[in-house]
């Protein structure tokens, strides 16, 4: 009986030491960041690509692609709709007609973020399904003063063909339905990528 107790406690102590040593070594072998040499970057020159498409923001009717999901206590009384948050999954097409050739979707959100002027904070991913860019994305983050004839937003990243992307997008309203808020916006996007 004494031998089995010693054997059991020895096994438990050995297991404890192995687990402790494993945790110590695992913690030592992983790092949060590592400096990489420039040679780790993709080789070759960067490409400058211009994309031109139309963004269809449908906020009214049964087929809405942009829906208000949150509001502040003052949203309905604010002249700018301050605090409204809209989620979207908007169609991107080659031409301004909704039945024009589809190139992808604009997915994300925009929010009324200005108490005095009609301006949205835009957080969106352009998700492309056009053959050449299928599965690639561009990420946009910026202020959209929607009453300005021409607006500019930074491209802050991308994936797929647009990995390491940076650049800017220009937007101008092509059509606005003043009754229900539906809009078609023309975009020119200039992006540097590898």
MIDO-791618 format. One record per residue: residue number from 0; z, x, y of N, C-alpha, C, CB in turn; residue in one letter. Coordinates in Angstrom, 1 decimal, padded with zeros to 4 digits, always signed. Glycine has a CB too. Example, Ala and Ser with C-alpha at 12.3 -4.5 7.8 and 13.67 -1.06 7.14 Angstrom:
2
0,+007.8,+013.2,-005.7,+007.8,+012.3,-004.5,+007.8,+013.2,-003.3,+009.0,+011.3,-004.5,A
1,+007.1,+012.8,-002.2,+007.1,+013.7,-001.1,+007.9,+012.9,+000.0,+005.7,+014.1,-000.6,S
END
This chain:
194
0,+000.0,+000.8,-001.2,+000.0,+000.0,+000.0,+000.0,+000.9,+001.2,+001.2,-000.9,+000.0,X
1,+000.8,+001.9,+001.3,+000.9,+002.8,+002.4,-000.4,+003.5,+002.6,+002.0,+003.8,+002.2,X
2,-001.1,+003.9,+001.5,-002.4,+004.6,+001.6,-003.4,+003.7,+002.2,-002.8,+005.1,+000.2,X
3,-003.4,+002.4,+001.8,-004.4,+001.4,+002.4,-004.1,+001.2,+003.8,-004.4,+000.1,+001.6,X
4,-002.9,+001.2,+004.3,-002.6,+001.0,+005.7,-003.0,+002.2,+006.5,-001.1,+000.8,+005.9,X
5,-002.8,+003.4,+005.9,-003.3,+004.6,+006.6,-004.8,+004.6,+006.7,-002.7,+005.9,+005.9,X
6,-005.4,+004.3,+005.6,-006.9,+004.2,+005.5,-007.4,+003.2,+006.5,-007.3,+003.9,+004.1,X
7,-006.8,+002.1,+006.6,-007.3,+001.0,+007.5,-007.1,+001.5,+009.0,-006.5,-000.3,+007.3,X
8,-005.9,+002.0,+009.3,-005.7,+002.5,+010.7,-006.6,+003.7,+011.1,-004.2,+002.8,+010.9,X
9,-006.9,+004.5,+010.1,-007.8,+005.7,+010.3,-009.2,+005.2,+010.6,-007.8,+006.7,+009.1,X
10,-009.6,+004.2,+009.8,-010.9,+003.6,+010.0,-011.0,+002.9,+011.4,-011.3,+002.6,+008.9,X
11,-010.0,+002.2,+011.7,-010.0,+001.5,+013.0,-010.0,+002.5,+014.2,-008.8,+000.6,+013.2,X
12,-009.2,+003.6,+014.1,-009.2,+004.6,+015.1,-010.6,+005.3,+015.2,-008.1,+005.7,+014.8,X
13,-011.2,+005.6,+014.1,-012.5,+006.2,+014.0,-013.5,+005.3,+014.7,-012.9,+006.6,+012.6,X
14,-013.5,+004.0,+014.4,-014.4,+003.1,+015.0,-014.2,+003.0,+016.5,-014.2,+001.7,+014.3,X
15,-013.0,+003.0,+016.9,-012.6,+002.9,+018.3,-013.2,+004.1,+019.0,-011.1,+002.8,+018.5,X
16,-013.0,+005.3,+018.5,-013.5,+006.6,+019.1,-015.0,+006.6,+019.1,-013.0,+007.8,+018.3,X
17,-015.7,+006.1,+018.1,-017.1,+006.0,+018.1,-017.6,+005.1,+019.2,-017.7,+005.6,+016.7,X
18,-017.0,+003.9,+019.3,-017.4,+002.9,+020.3,-017.2,+003.5,+021.7,-016.7,+001.6,+020.1,X
19,-016.0,+004.1,+021.9,-015.7,+004.7,+023.2,-016.7,+005.8,+023.6,-014.3,+005.2,+023.2,X
20,-017.0,+006.7,+022.6,-017.9,+007.8,+022.8,-019.3,+007.2,+023.1,-018.0,+008.7,+021.6,X
21,-019.7,+006.2,+022.4,-021.0,+005.6,+022.6,-021.1,+005.0,+024.0,-021.3,+004.4,+021.6,X
22,-020.1,+004.3,+024.5,-020.1,+003.7,+025.8,-020.1,+004.8,+026.9,-018.8,+002.9,+026.0,X
23,-019.4,+005.9,+026.6,-019.4,+007.0,+027.6,-020.8,+007.7,+027.6,-018.3,+008.1,+027.1,X
24,-021.4,+007.9,+026.5,-022.7,+008.5,+026.5,-023.8,+007.6,+027.0,-023.1,+009.0,+025.1,X
25,-023.7,+006.3,+026.7,-024.7,+005.4,+027.3,-024.6,+005.3,+028.8,-024.4,+003.9,+026.7,X
26,-023.4,+005.3,+029.3,-023.2,+005.3,+030.8,-023.7,+006.5,+031.4,-021.7,+005.1,+031.1,X
27,-023.6,+007.7,+030.7,-024.1,+008.9,+031.3,-025.6,+009.0,+031.2,-023.4,+010.1,+030.5,X
28,-026.2,+008.4,+030.2,-027.6,+008.6,+030.0,-028.5,+007.7,+030.9,-028.0,+008.4,+028.6,X
29,-027.9,+006.7,+031.5,-028.7,+005.8,+032.3,-028.4,+006.0,+033.8,-028.4,+004.3,+031.9,X
30,-029.4,+006.0,+034.6,-029.2,+006.2,+036.0,-029.9,+005.0,+036.8,-029.8,+007.5,+036.5,X
31,-029.3,+004.8,+038.0,-029.9,+003.7,+038.8,-031.2,+004.1,+039.4,-028.9,+003.4,+039.9,X
32,-031.4,+005.3,+039.9,-032.6,+005.7,+040.5,-033.0,+007.1,+040.1,-032.6,+005.6,+042.0,X
33,-034.2,+007.4,+040.1,-034.7,+008.7,+039.8,-035.9,+009.0,+040.7,-035.2,+008.8,+038.3,X
34,-035.8,+010.2,+041.3,-036.9,+010.6,+042.2,-038.1,+011.0,+041.3,-036.5,+011.8,+043.1,X
35,-039.3,+010.5,+041.6,-040.5,+010.8,+040.8,-041.4,+011.7,+041.6,-041.2,+009.5,+040.4,X
36,-042.1,+012.6,+041.0,-043.1,+013.4,+041.8,-044.3,+012.5,+042.2,-043.6,+014.6,+040.9,X
37,-044.9,+013.0,+043.3,-046.1,+012.2,+043.8,-047.2,+012.0,+042.7,-046.7,+013.0,+045.0,X
38,-047.2,+012.9,+041.7,-048.2,+012.8,+040.7,-048.0,+011.5,+039.8,-048.2,+014.0,+039.8,X
39,-046.8,+010.9,+040.0,-046.5,+009.7,+039.2,-047.2,+008.5,+039.8,-045.0,+009.4,+039.1,X
40,-047.7,+008.6,+041.1,-048.4,+007.5,+041.7,-049.8,+007.4,+041.1,-048.5,+007.7,+043.2,X
41,-050.4,+006.2,+041.2,-051.8,+006.1,+040.6,-052.7,+007.1,+041.3,-052.3,+004.6,+040.8,X
42,-053.6,+007.6,+040.5,-054.6,+008.6,+041.0,-055.7,+007.8,+041.7,-055.1,+009.5,+039.9,X
43,-056.4,+008.5,+042.5,-057.6,+007.9,+043.2,-057.2,+007.4,+044.6,-058.1,+006.8,+042.3,X
44,-058.3,+007.1,+045.2,-058.1,+006.6,+046.6,-057.7,+005.1,+046.6,-059.4,+006.7,+047.4,X
45,-057.0,+004.8,+047.7,-056.7,+003.4,+047.9,-057.9,+002.6,+048.2,-055.6,+003.2,+048.9,X
46,-057.9,+001.3,+047.8,-059.0,+000.4,+048.1,-058.5,-000.5,+049.3,-059.4,-000.5,+046.9,X
47,-059.4,-000.9,+050.1,-059.2,-001.9,+051.2,-060.0,-003.1,+050.8,-059.5,-001.4,+052.6,X
48,-059.3,-004.2,+050.5,-060.0,-005.4,+050.1,-059.7,-006.5,+051.1,-059.5,-005.9,+048.7,X
49,-060.8,-007.2,+051.4,-060.7,-008.4,+052.3,-060.9,-009.6,+051.4,-061.7,-008.4,+053.5,X
50,-060.0,-010.5,+051.5,-060.1,-011.8,+050.8,-060.2,-012.9,+051.8,-058.8,-012.1,+049.8,X
51,-061.1,-013.9,+051.5,-061.3,-015.0,+052.4,-061.2,-016.3,+051.6,-062.7,-014.9,+053.2,X
52,-060.3,-017.2,+052.0,-060.1,-018.4,+051.2,-059.5,-019.5,+052.1,-059.3,-018.2,+050.0,X
53,-059.4,-020.7,+051.6,-058.8,-021.8,+052.3,-057.6,-022.3,+051.5,-059.9,-023.0,+052.5,X
54,-056.6,-022.6,+052.2,-055.3,-023.0,+051.7,-055.1,-024.5,+052.0,-054.1,-022.2,+052.4,X
55,-054.9,-025.3,+050.9,-054.8,-026.8,+051.1,-053.4,-027.2,+051.0,-055.7,-027.5,+050.0,X
56,-052.8,-027.6,+052.1,-051.4,-028.0,+052.1,-051.4,-029.5,+052.2,-050.6,-027.4,+053.4,X
57,-051.1,-030.1,+051.0,-051.1,-031.6,+050.9,-049.6,-032.1,+050.8,-051.9,-032.1,+049.6,X
58,-049.2,-032.6,+052.0,-047.8,-033.1,+052.0,-047.6,-034.6,+051.9,-047.2,-032.6,+053.4,X
59,-048.7,-035.3,+051.9,-048.6,-036.8,+051.8,-049.3,-037.3,+050.6,-049.2,-037.4,+053.1,X
60,-048.9,-038.5,+050.2,-049.6,-039.2,+049.1,-049.1,-038.8,+047.7,-051.0,-038.9,+049.2,X
61,-049.6,-039.4,+046.7,-049.1,-039.2,+045.4,-049.5,-037.9,+044.8,-049.7,-040.3,+044.5,X
62,-050.4,-037.2,+045.3,-050.8,-035.9,+044.8,-050.4,-034.7,+045.7,-052.3,-035.8,+044.7,X
63,-049.2,-034.9,+046.4,-048.7,-033.9,+047.3,-048.4,-032.6,+046.5,-047.4,-034.3,+047.9,X
64,-048.8,-031.5,+047.2,-048.6,-030.1,+046.6,-047.5,-029.4,+047.4,-049.9,-029.3,+046.6,X
65,-047.0,-030.0,+048.4,-045.9,-029.4,+049.2,-044.9,-030.5,+049.5,-046.5,-028.8,+050.6,X
66,-043.7,-030.3,+049.0,-042.6,-031.3,+049.0,-041.3,-030.8,+049.6,-042.4,-031.8,+047.6,X
67,-040.8,-031.6,+050.5,-039.5,-031.2,+051.1,-038.4,-031.3,+050.1,-039.2,-032.1,+052.4,X
68,-037.7,-030.2,+049.9,-036.6,-030.1,+048.9,-035.2,-030.0,+049.5,-036.9,-029.0,+048.0,X
69,-035.1,-029.7,+050.8,-033.8,-029.6,+051.5,-034.0,-029.8,+053.0,-033.2,-028.2,+051.2,X
70,-032.9,-030.2,+053.6,-032.9,-030.4,+055.0,-031.5,-030.1,+055.5,-033.3,-031.9,+055.3,X
71,-031.4,-029.8,+056.8,-030.2,-029.6,+057.5,-029.7,-030.9,+058.1,-030.3,-028.5,+058.6,X
72,-028.4,-031.0,+058.5,-028.0,-032.3,+059.1,-028.8,-032.6,+060.4,-026.5,-032.1,+059.5,X
73,-029.4,-031.7,+061.0,-030.1,-032.0,+062.3,-031.6,-032.1,+062.1,-029.8,-030.9,+063.3,X
74,-032.1,-031.9,+060.8,-033.6,-031.8,+060.6,-034.3,-033.1,+061.2,-033.9,-031.7,+059.1,X
75,-033.8,-034.2,+060.9,-034.5,-035.5,+061.3,-034.4,-035.8,+062.8,-034.0,-036.6,+060.5,X
76,-033.5,-035.1,+063.5,-033.4,-035.3,+064.9,-033.9,-034.2,+065.8,-032.0,-035.6,+065.3,X
77,-034.2,-033.1,+065.1,-034.7,-031.9,+065.8,-036.2,-032.0,+066.1,-034.5,-030.6,+064.9,X
78,-036.6,-031.6,+067.3,-038.0,-031.7,+067.7,-038.9,-030.8,+066.8,-038.2,-031.2,+069.1,X
79,-038.3,-029.8,+066.1,-039.1,-028.9,+065.3,-038.9,-029.1,+063.8,-038.8,-027.5,+065.7,X
80,-038.1,-030.1,+063.5,-037.7,-030.3,+062.0,-036.9,-029.2,+061.5,-039.0,-030.4,+061.2,X
81,-036.1,-028.5,+062.4,-035.3,-027.3,+062.0,-034.5,-027.6,+060.7,-034.4,-026.9,+063.2,X
82,-034.6,-026.7,+059.8,-033.8,-026.7,+058.6,-034.6,-027.3,+057.4,-032.6,-027.5,+058.8,X
83,-035.7,-027.9,+057.6,-036.5,-028.5,+056.5,-037.0,-027.3,+055.6,-037.7,-029.4,+057.0,X
84,-036.9,-027.5,+054.3,-037.4,-026.5,+053.4,-038.4,-027.2,+052.5,-036.2,-025.8,+052.5,X
85,-039.6,-026.6,+052.4,-040.7,-027.2,+051.6,-041.1,-026.3,+050.5,-041.9,-027.6,+052.6,X
86,-041.1,-026.7,+049.3,-041.7,-026.0,+048.2,-043.1,-026.3,+048.0,-040.9,-026.2,+046.8,X
87,-043.9,-025.3,+047.7,-045.4,-025.6,+047.6,-046.0,-025.0,+046.4,-046.1,-025.2,+048.8,X
88,-047.1,-025.6,+045.9,-048.0,-025.1,+044.9,-049.4,-025.5,+045.4,-047.6,-025.6,+043.4,X
89,-049.9,-024.9,+046.4,-051.1,-025.3,+047.1,-052.3,-024.6,+046.5,-051.0,-025.0,+048.6,X
90,-053.4,-025.4,+046.5,-054.7,-024.9,+046.0,-055.3,-023.9,+047.0,-055.6,-026.1,+045.8,X
91,-055.9,-022.8,+046.5,-056.7,-021.9,+047.3,-058.2,-022.0,+046.8,-056.2,-020.4,+047.1,X
92,-059.1,-022.2,+047.8,-060.5,-022.4,+047.4,-061.4,-021.5,+048.3,-060.9,-023.8,+047.6,X
93,-062.6,-021.3,+047.8,-063.6,-020.5,+048.5,-064.0,-021.1,+049.9,-064.9,-020.2,+047.7,X
94,-064.2,-022.5,+049.8,-064.6,-023.2,+051.0,-063.5,-024.2,+051.4,-065.9,-024.0,+050.7,X
95,-063.7,-024.9,+052.5,-062.7,-025.8,+053.1,-062.6,-027.1,+052.3,-063.0,-026.1,+054.5,X
96,-063.6,-027.4,+051.5,-063.5,-028.7,+050.7,-062.6,-028.5,+049.5,-064.9,-029.1,+050.2,X
97,-061.7,-029.5,+049.2,-060.8,-029.4,+048.1,-061.5,-029.2,+046.7,-060.0,-030.6,+048.0,X
98,-062.8,-029.7,+046.6,-063.5,-029.5,+045.4,-064.4,-028.2,+045.4,-064.4,-030.7,+045.1,X
99,-064.2,-027.3,+046.4,-064.8,-026.0,+046.4,-064.3,-025.2,+045.3,-064.6,-025.3,+047.8,X
100,-065.0,-024.1,+045.0,-064.5,-023.2,+043.9,-063.1,-022.7,+044.1,-065.5,-022.0,+043.8,X
101,-062.3,-022.9,+043.1,-060.9,-022.6,+043.1,-060.8,-021.1,+042.9,-060.1,-023.3,+042.1,X
102,-059.9,-020.4,+043.7,-059.6,-019.0,+043.5,-058.2,-018.7,+043.1,-060.0,-018.2,+044.7,X
103,-057.3,-019.7,+043.3,-055.9,-019.5,+042.9,-055.0,-020.6,+043.5,-055.4,-018.2,+043.3,X
104,-053.7,-020.2,+043.6,-052.7,-021.1,+044.1,-051.8,-020.3,+045.1,-051.8,-021.8,+043.0,X
105,-051.3,-021.0,+046.1,-050.2,-020.4,+047.0,-048.9,-021.1,+046.5,-050.5,-020.7,+048.5,X
106,-048.0,-020.3,+046.0,-046.8,-020.8,+045.4,-045.6,-020.2,+046.2,-046.7,-020.6,+043.9,X
107,-044.7,-021.0,+046.5,-043.5,-020.5,+047.3,-042.9,-021.6,+048.1,-043.9,-019.3,+048.1,X
108,-042.5,-021.2,+049.3,-041.8,-022.1,+050.2,-042.0,-021.7,+051.6,-040.3,-022.2,+049.9,X
109,-041.9,-022.8,+052.5,-041.8,-022.5,+053.9,-040.7,-023.4,+054.5,-043.2,-022.8,+054.6,X
110,-040.1,-022.9,+055.6,-039.0,-023.6,+056.2,-039.1,-023.6,+057.7,-037.7,-023.0,+055.7,X
111,-038.7,-024.7,+058.3,-038.7,-024.7,+059.7,-037.5,-023.9,+060.2,-038.6,-026.2,+060.3,X
112,-037.8,-022.8,+060.9,-036.8,-021.8,+061.2,-036.6,-021.5,+062.7,-037.1,-020.5,+060.5,X
113,-037.1,-022.4,+063.5,-037.1,-022.2,+065.0,-036.6,-023.5,+065.7,-038.5,-021.7,+065.5,X
114,-035.6,-023.4,+066.4,-035.1,-024.6,+067.1,-035.9,-025.1,+068.3,-033.7,-024.4,+067.6,X
115,-036.7,-024.2,+068.8,-037.5,-024.5,+070.0,-039.0,-024.6,+069.9,-037.3,-023.4,+071.0,X
116,-039.6,-023.9,+068.9,-041.0,-023.9,+068.7,-041.3,-024.3,+067.2,-041.7,-022.5,+069.1,X
117,-042.5,-024.9,+067.0,-042.8,-025.2,+065.6,-043.2,-023.9,+064.9,-044.0,-026.2,+065.6,X
118,-042.3,-023.3,+064.2,-042.5,-022.1,+063.5,-041.9,-022.2,+062.1,-042.0,-020.8,+064.2,X
119,-042.6,-021.7,+061.1,-042.1,-021.7,+059.8,-041.8,-020.3,+059.3,-043.1,-022.4,+058.8,X
120,-040.8,-020.1,+058.5,-040.6,-018.9,+057.7,-041.4,-019.1,+056.4,-039.1,-018.5,+057.5,X
121,-042.4,-018.2,+056.2,-043.3,-018.3,+055.0,-042.8,-017.3,+053.9,-044.7,-018.1,+055.4,X
122,-042.6,-017.8,+052.7,-042.3,-017.0,+051.6,-043.2,-017.5,+050.5,-040.8,-017.0,+051.1,X
123,-044.3,-016.7,+050.2,-045.3,-017.3,+049.3,-046.0,-016.1,+048.5,-046.3,-018.1,+050.0,X
124,-046.4,-016.5,+047.3,-047.2,-015.7,+046.4,-048.6,-016.3,+046.3,-046.5,-015.5,+045.0,X
125,-049.6,-015.6,+046.6,-050.9,-016.0,+046.3,-051.2,-015.6,+044.8,-052.0,-015.4,+047.3,X
126,-051.3,-016.6,+043.9,-051.5,-016.3,+042.5,-053.0,-016.5,+042.2,-050.6,-017.2,+041.6,X
127,-053.8,-015.5,+042.0,-055.2,-015.6,+041.8,-055.6,-015.9,+040.4,-055.9,-014.4,+042.4,X
128,-056.6,-016.7,+040.2,-057.2,-017.0,+038.9,-058.7,-016.8,+038.9,-056.8,-018.4,+038.4,X
129,-059.2,-016.3,+040.0,-060.6,-016.0,+040.1,-060.8,-014.8,+039.1,-061.1,-015.7,+041.5,X
130,-062.0,-014.7,+038.5,-062.3,-013.8,+037.4,-061.8,-012.4,+037.7,-063.7,-013.8,+037.1,X
131,-062.3,-011.8,+038.8,-062.0,-010.4,+039.1,-060.5,-010.1,+039.3,-062.8,-009.9,+040.3,X
132,-059.8,-011.1,+039.9,-058.4,-010.9,+040.3,-057.4,-011.8,+039.4,-058.2,-011.3,+041.7,X
133,-057.9,-012.3,+038.3,-057.2,-013.2,+037.4,-055.8,-012.6,+037.0,-058.0,-013.5,+036.2,X
134,-054.7,-013.3,+037.4,-053.4,-012.9,+037.0,-052.7,-012.0,+038.1,-053.4,-012.2,+035.8,X
135,-053.5,-011.6,+039.1,-053.0,-010.7,+040.2,-052.3,-011.6,+041.2,-054.1,-009.8,+040.8,X
136,-051.4,-011.0,+041.9,-050.7,-011.8,+043.0,-050.6,-010.9,+044.3,-049.3,-012.2,+042.6,X
137,-050.5,-011.6,+045.4,-050.1,-011.0,+046.7,-048.9,-011.7,+047.2,-051.3,-011.0,+047.7,X
138,-047.9,-011.0,+047.7,-046.7,-011.6,+048.3,-046.7,-011.5,+049.8,-045.4,-010.9,+047.7,X
139,-046.4,-012.7,+050.4,-046.5,-012.8,+051.9,-045.1,-013.2,+052.3,-047.5,-013.9,+052.4,X
140,-044.6,-012.6,+053.4,-043.3,-013.0,+054.0,-043.4,-012.8,+055.5,-042.2,-012.1,+053.4,X
141,-043.2,-013.9,+056.2,-043.3,-013.8,+057.7,-043.1,-015.1,+058.4,-044.5,-013.1,+058.0,X
142,-043.2,-015.0,+059.7,-043.1,-016.1,+060.7,-044.5,-016.7,+060.9,-042.4,-015.7,+062.0,X
143,-044.5,-018.0,+060.9,-045.8,-018.7,+061.1,-045.6,-019.7,+062.3,-046.2,-019.5,+059.8,X
144,-046.0,-019.3,+063.5,-046.0,-020.2,+064.6,-047.2,-021.1,+064.5,-046.0,-019.4,+066.0,X
145,-047.0,-022.2,+063.9,-048.1,-023.1,+063.4,-049.0,-023.6,+064.5,-047.6,-024.2,+062.6,X
146,-048.5,-023.6,+065.8,-049.3,-024.1,+066.9,-050.2,-023.1,+067.5,-048.4,-024.7,+067.9,X
147,-050.0,-021.8,+067.1,-050.9,-020.7,+067.6,-052.2,-020.8,+066.9,-050.2,-019.3,+067.4,X
148,-053.3,-020.5,+067.6,-054.6,-020.6,+067.0,-054.8,-019.6,+065.9,-055.7,-020.4,+068.1,X
149,-054.3,-018.4,+066.0,-054.4,-017.4,+065.0,-053.0,-016.8,+064.7,-055.4,-016.2,+065.5,X
150,-052.6,-016.8,+063.5,-051.3,-016.3,+063.1,-051.5,-015.1,+062.1,-050.4,-017.4,+062.4,X
151,-050.5,-014.2,+062.1,-050.6,-013.0,+061.3,-049.3,-012.8,+060.5,-050.8,-011.7,+062.1,X
152,-049.4,-012.6,+059.2,-048.3,-012.4,+058.3,-048.4,-011.1,+057.6,-048.1,-013.6,+057.3,X
153,-047.3,-010.4,+057.3,-047.4,-009.2,+056.5,-047.6,-009.5,+055.0,-046.2,-008.3,+056.7,X
154,-048.4,-008.6,+054.3,-048.4,-008.6,+052.9,-047.4,-007.6,+052.5,-049.9,-008.2,+052.3,X
155,-046.4,-008.0,+051.7,-045.3,-007.1,+051.4,-045.3,-006.6,+050.0,-044.0,-007.9,+051.6,X
156,-046.3,-007.0,+049.2,-046.4,-006.5,+047.8,-047.4,-007.2,+047.0,-045.1,-006.5,+047.1,X
157,-047.5,-006.9,+045.8,-048.5,-007.5,+044.9,-048.3,-007.1,+043.5,-049.9,-007.2,+045.4,X
158,-049.1,-007.6,+042.6,-049.1,-007.2,+041.2,-050.5,-007.2,+040.6,-048.2,-008.2,+040.4,X
159,-050.6,-006.7,+039.4,-052.0,-006.6,+038.8,-052.9,-005.7,+039.6,-052.6,-008.0,+038.7,X
160,-054.1,-006.2,+040.0,-055.0,-005.4,+040.7,-054.4,-005.0,+042.1,-056.3,-006.2,+041.0,X
161,-053.4,-005.8,+042.6,-052.9,-005.5,+043.9,-051.5,-004.8,+043.8,-052.7,-006.8,+044.6,X
162,-051.3,-004.1,+042.7,-050.0,-003.3,+042.6,-049.9,-002.3,+043.8,-049.9,-002.5,+041.3,X
163,-048.8,-002.1,+044.4,-048.5,-001.3,+045.5,-049.2,-001.8,+046.8,-049.0,+000.2,+045.3,X
164,-049.5,-003.1,+046.8,-050.3,-003.7,+048.0,-049.4,-003.7,+049.2,-050.7,-005.1,+047.7,X
165,-050.2,-003.5,+050.3,-049.6,-003.7,+051.7,-050.8,-004.1,+052.6,-048.8,-002.4,+052.2,X
166,-050.5,-004.8,+053.6,-051.5,-005.2,+054.5,-051.1,-006.4,+055.4,-052.8,-005.6,+053.7,X
167,-052.0,-007.3,+055.7,-051.7,-008.4,+056.5,-052.7,-009.6,+056.2,-051.7,-008.1,+058.0,X
168,-052.2,-010.8,+056.6,-053.0,-012.0,+056.4,-053.1,-012.6,+057.8,-052.4,-012.9,+055.4,X
169,-054.3,-013.1,+058.1,-054.6,-013.9,+059.3,-054.8,-015.3,+058.9,-055.8,-013.3,+060.2,X
170,-054.2,-016.2,+059.6,-054.4,-017.7,+059.3,-054.8,-018.4,+060.5,-053.1,-018.2,+058.6,X
171,-055.7,-019.4,+060.4,-056.0,-020.3,+061.4,-056.3,-021.7,+060.8,-057.2,-019.8,+062.3,X
172,-055.7,-022.7,+061.5,-055.8,-024.0,+061.0,-057.3,-024.5,+061.1,-054.9,-025.0,+061.8,X
173,-057.8,-024.9,+060.0,-059.2,-025.4,+059.9,-059.2,-027.0,+060.1,-059.8,-025.1,+058.6,X
174,-058.2,-027.6,+059.6,-058.1,-029.1,+059.7,-056.6,-029.5,+059.6,-058.9,-029.8,+058.5,X
175,-056.2,-030.4,+060.5,-054.9,-031.0,+060.4,-054.9,-032.5,+060.6,-054.0,-030.3,+061.6,X
176,-054.3,-033.2,+059.6,-054.2,-034.6,+059.7,-052.9,-034.9,+060.4,-054.2,-035.3,+058.2,X
177,-053.0,-035.3,+061.7,-051.8,-035.5,+062.5,-050.9,-036.7,+062.0,-052.2,-035.8,+064.0,X
178,-051.5,-037.6,+061.2,-050.8,-038.7,+060.7,-049.8,-038.3,+059.6,-051.7,-039.8,+060.2,X
179,-050.3,-037.6,+058.6,-049.4,-037.3,+057.5,-049.1,-035.8,+057.3,-050.1,-037.7,+056.2,X
180,-049.7,-034.9,+058.1,-049.3,-033.5,+058.1,-050.1,-032.7,+057.1,-047.9,-033.4,+057.7,X
181,-051.1,-033.3,+056.4,-051.9,-032.5,+055.5,-052.7,-031.5,+056.3,-052.9,-033.4,+054.7,X
182,-052.9,-030.3,+055.8,-053.6,-029.3,+056.5,-054.5,-028.4,+055.6,-052.6,-028.4,+057.3,X
183,-055.6,-027.9,+056.2,-056.4,-026.9,+055.5,-056.4,-025.7,+056.4,-057.9,-027.4,+055.2,X
184,-056.0,-024.6,+055.9,-055.8,-023.4,+056.7,-056.8,-022.3,+056.1,-054.4,-022.9,+056.7,X
185,-057.5,-021.7,+057.0,-058.4,-020.6,+056.7,-057.7,-019.3,+056.7,-059.7,-020.5,+057.6,X
186,-057.8,-018.5,+055.6,-057.1,-017.2,+055.6,-058.1,-016.0,+055.4,-056.1,-017.2,+054.4,X
187,-057.8,-015.0,+056.1,-058.5,-013.7,+055.9,-057.3,-012.7,+055.6,-059.3,-013.2,+057.1,X
188,-057.4,-012.1,+054.4,-056.3,-011.2,+054.0,-056.9,-009.8,+053.8,-055.6,-011.7,+052.7,X
189,-056.3,-008.8,+054.5,-056.7,-007.4,+054.4,-055.6,-006.7,+053.7,-057.0,-006.8,+055.8,X
190,-055.9,-006.1,+052.5,-054.9,-005.5,+051.7,-055.3,-004.1,+051.2,-054.5,-006.4,+050.6,X
191,-054.4,-003.1,+051.3,-054.6,-001.8,+050.7,-053.9,-001.8,+049.4,-054.0,-000.7,+051.7,X
192,-054.6,-001.3,+048.4,-054.0,-001.2,+047.0,-054.7,-000.1,+046.3,-054.1,-002.6,+046.3,X
193,-054.2,+000.2,+045.1,-054.8,+001.3,+044.3,-055.7,+000.6,+043.3,-053.7,+002.1,+043.5,X
END
